[in-house]
Amino acid sequence: MPAISPNKPYRVGRSKTGLGLFATKPIKKGTKIVRYFGPLLDCRKKKDDAIENKYLFQLNNRWTIDGSVRENIARYINHACRPNAESDVRPRKRKVYIRAIKKIEPGEEINYDYGTDYFKEYLKPIGCKCDACEKKRKKKRAEARAERLRLKEKAERKAKKKAEKLAKERAELRAKAKQKAKQKLNGKANGVHLNSVHLNDNSLNGNSLNGHGAKSARKVLAATPGIPVGPKGERGEIGASV
């Protein structure tokens, strides 16, 4: 890293994207922090127009500053979508200064917006790592997690509701089966009772008929010649009459 005078309000230090420029003293709004410098390239010359690197700062259609030299301290200033500094371009003087657009506190990283063309070509493919973009990504990740959690809870509620409905249907089926079985058992019990009552009626009827039949039998035997009948109409033994 290049040597920096202690009188300067900045230092080169480690940043999230590599190296960066950090304030060592309070920097007021509007202060020229550092000049962006390097060899001037004439785009009309094929040799100069063929040079390509990440530190080219275009002043106008003809002139471009090649800021890749190590003496250019401003080359360490990183891009930010919500910066605390800006580039103050002076095409006629062919100079560029980095100027504070808000108060910068000691320890705060100095940054400015590199512009749309640079962003699309170099930063967008890999993703901008400035604080603003990191916050956006963090917010999106949090929203995505919240959405996944919401969908998970919704699925769980749906599954619980379905399980409760299924359990209710099974309980109703069991209740119906139990009721049906109970009715079947009651029907069998009633059939047995009716059969026993019918049998008892037949028994009673048989006894009555048998009583009447005994009397009729005595009358028949008494009317039959050659068959003796006892005092109460009982038939005697044949051998006894002989």
C-alpha positions in Angstrom: 0.0 0.0 0.0 1.2 3.5 -0.8 2.5 5.7 2.0 0.0 8.4 3.1 0.8 11.5 5.0 -0.5 11.5 8.6 -2.0 15.0 7.8 -4.4 13.4 5.4 -7.9 12.6 6.8 -7.9 9.0 5.5 -6.0 5.7 5.4 -6.1 2.6 3.3 -7.5 -0.4 5.2 -9.3 -3.7 4.8 -12.9 -3.6 3.6 -15.6 -6.2 2.8 -14.5 -6.0 -0.9 -10.8 -6.0 -0.3 -9.1 -2.7 0.4 -10.9 0.5 1.0 -10.3 4.1 2.0 -11.4 5.1 5.6 -11.7 8.4 7.3 -9.2 9.0 10.2 -10.6 12.4 11.1 -14.1 14.0 10.8 -14.6 15.2 7.2 -17.2 17.9 6.7 -19.8 17.9 3.9 -18.4 19.5 0.7 -14.7 18.8 1.5 -12.4 17.7 -1.3 -11.1 14.5 0.1 -8.7 13.3 -2.6 -7.9 13.7 -6.3 -8.4 10.9 -8.7 -5.4 11.0 -11.0 -3.3 9.0 -13.4 -2.0 9.2 -17.0 -4.4 10.8 -19.5 -5.5 8.5 -22.3 -6.5 9.9 -25.7 -9.3 7.8 -27.1 -8.4 8.9 -30.6 -5.2 7.0 -30.4 -5.5 3.3 -30.9 -2.8 2.6 -28.4 -4.6 4.5 -25.6 -8.0 3.3 -26.7 -6.8 -0.4 -26.4 -6.0 0.0 -22.7 -8.6 -1.7 -20.5 -8.8 -2.0 -16.7 -11.2 -1.3 -13.8 -9.7 2.1 -12.9 -10.4 4.0 -16.1 -12.3 7.2 -15.4 -13.8 8.8 -18.5 -13.8 12.6 -18.5 -15.4 13.1 -21.9 -15.6 11.4 -25.3 -11.9 12.0 -25.8 -10.1 12.0 -22.5 -9.9 9.2 -19.9 -7.8 9.0 -16.7 -6.0 5.7 -16.2 -6.2 5.5 -12.4 -4.5 2.1 -12.1 -1.2 3.6 -10.9 -0.5 2.9 -7.2 0.1 6.5 -6.4 -3.6 7.1 -7.1 -5.0 6.8 -3.5 -8.5 7.4 -4.8 -8.4 4.1 -6.6 -9.0 2.4 -3.2 -12.4 4.1 -2.8 -15.1 1.5 -3.2 -18.5 1.9 -4.9 -21.7 2.4 -2.9 -25.3 2.7 -4.0 -25.9 5.1 -1.2 -22.5 6.8 -0.9 -21.1 9.5 1.4 -19.0 11.1 -1.3 -19.2 11.8 -5.1 -16.9 12.4 -8.0 -16.4 16.1 -8.9 -15.5 15.9 -12.6 -13.8 18.9 -14.3 -13.4 18.0 -18.0 -11.7 21.3 -19.0 -9.1 21.0 -16.4 -9.0 17.2 -16.9 -9.2 16.6 -13.2 -11.5 14.6 -10.9 -11.9 15.1 -7.2 -13.7 13.0 -4.7 -15.8 15.3 -2.5 -17.9 14.5 0.6 -21.6 14.9 0.2 -22.3 14.4 3.9 -20.3 14.5 7.2 -18.0 11.4 7.4 -17.0 10.2 10.9 -13.6 8.7 11.8 -13.5 5.0 11.0 -16.2 5.3 8.4 -15.4 4.0 4.9 -15.4 6.6 2.1 -17.3 5.6 -1.0 -19.0 7.0 -4.1 -21.3 5.8 -6.9 -19.2 4.5 -9.9 -22.0 5.0 -12.3 -24.5 2.8 -14.2 -22.1 1.6 -16.9 -19.5 0.5 -14.5 -22.1 -1.1 -12.2 -23.6 -3.1 -15.1 -20.3 -4.3 -16.4 -18.4 -5.1 -13.3 -20.6 -5.1 -10.2 -23.9 -6.5 -11.2 -22.5 -9.9 -12.4 -21.0 -10.6 -9.0 -23.5 -8.6 -6.9 -22.9 -5.3 -5.3 -21.5 -5.6 -1.7 -22.1 -2.1 -0.5 -24.0 -1.6 2.8 -27.2 -0.6 1.1 -27.3 -3.7 -1.2 -26.3 -5.9 1.7 -29.3 -4.5 3.7 -31.6 -5.1 0.7 -30.3 -8.7 0.4 -30.7 -9.2 4.1 -34.2 -7.9 4.0 -35.1 -10.1 1.0 -33.6 -13.1 2.8 -35.7 -12.3 5.9 -38.8 -11.9 3.8 -38.1 -15.2 2.1 -37.6 -16.9 5.4 -40.9 -15.4 6.7 -42.7 -16.5 3.5 -41.3 -20.0 3.9 -42.4 -20.0 7.5 -45.9 -18.7 6.6 -46.3 -21.4 3.9 -45.1 -24.1 6.4 -47.5 -23.0 9.0 -50.3 -22.9 6.5 -49.5 -26.4 5.3 -49.4 -27.6 8.9 -52.8 -26.0 9.7 -54.2 -27.6 6.5 -52.7 -31.0 7.5 -54.1 -30.7 11.0 -57.5 -29.7 9.8 -57.5 -32.7 7.4 -56.4 -35.0 10.2 -59.1 -33.7 12.5 -61.7 -34.2 9.7 -60.5 -37.7 9.0 -60.5 -38.6 12.7 -64.1 -37.2 13.0 -65.2 -39.3 10.1 -63.6 -42.4 11.6 -65.2 -41.7 14.9 -68.6 -41.3 13.2 -68.1 -44.6 11.3 -67.1 -46.4 14.6 -70.2 -45.0 16.3 -72.4 -46.1 13.5 -70.9 -49.6 13.5 -71.3 -49.8 17.2 -74.9 -48.7 17.0 -75.6 -51.2 14.2 -74.0 -54.0 16.2 -76.1 -53.0 19.3 -79.3 -53.1 17.2 -78.4 -56.5 15.9 -77.8 -57.9 19.3 -81.1 -56.4 20.6 -82.9 -58.0 17.6 -81.4 -61.4 18.4 -82.4 -61.1 22.1 -86.0 -60.2 21.1 -86.2 -63.3 18.8 -85.1 -65.6 21.6 -87.7 -64.1 24.0 -90.5 -64.5 21.5 -89.5 -68.1 20.8 -89.6 -69.0 24.5 -93.0 -67.4 24.9 -94.3 -69.4 21.9 -92.9 -72.6 23.3 -94.6 -71.9 26.7 -97.9 -71.3 24.9 -97.6 -74.6 23.1 -96.8 -76.4 26.3 -99.8 -74.9 28.0 -102.1 -75.8 25.1 -100.7 -79.3 25.1 -101.5 -79.8 28.7 -105.1 -78.6 28.2 -105.6 -80.7 25.2 -104.1 -83.8 26.9 -106.5 -83.3 29.8 -109.5 -83.2 27.5 -108.1 -86.1 25.5 -107.9 -88.4 28.6 -111.6 -87.9 29.2 -112.4 -88.6 25.6 -110.3 -91.8 25.7 -112.2 -93.2 28.6 -115.4 -92.6 26.8 -114.2 -94.4 23.8 -112.9 -97.4 25.8 -116.1 -97.6 27.7 -118.0 -97.8 24.5 -115.8 -100.5 23.0 -117.1 -104.1 23.8 -114.7 -106.6 25.3 -112.4 -104.0 26.9 -113.0 -103.6 30.6 -112.7 -100.1 32.0 -111.8 -99.2 35.6 -113.8 -97.3 38.0 -112.5 -94.0 36.6 -112.5 -95.3 33.1 -109.0 -96.8 33.2 -108.5 -99.8 31.0 -107.8 -103.1 32.8 -105.4 -105.8 31.9 -106.8 -108.5 29.4 -105.3 -111.3 31.3 -107.1 -110.2 34.5 -110.6 -110.4 32.9 -109.9 -113.9 31.8 
